[in-house]
């Protein structure tokens, strides 16, 4: 019951834009050449460079905070290992994003470390969670991935800034892997809800 309430609250935090995304099959091909569907959302296009930076930094800062918390609070060893890997990946992606903010042609202001209200509420929900922490953490990571993928994939395809397009291109497989791993670690009964 407690988890159902937490999951309902987390679902209510999804932005209308994320929930209104057009359904479309997005496939991923692994090293063996096998193709599987990863997401069912359209890449997000028409995003300015400054908006891309703000939204990416917010998502990455949330992942860093949530994964840091999960390394402390998670009960399952595999969830702690996932959190550690996701923390390292998110920090690496954020470093690449920050490195791309300045070049000879332009300078984009480094975004604030303050989380958006949506991500702050998700993090607060995680902090208050006790017995269902592992499942809530995995669910939040999986639920956040499609909108982050749509942003990264869309900017990689149609972004106006070459340096940020490269950052987005490198982020796409990371988001896909993180999503697949989180979904794989989520118990079937929880994932079905």
Order of alpha helices (4+ residues) and beta strands (2+ residues): alpha-alpha-beta-beta-alpha-alpha-alpha-alpha-alpha-alpha
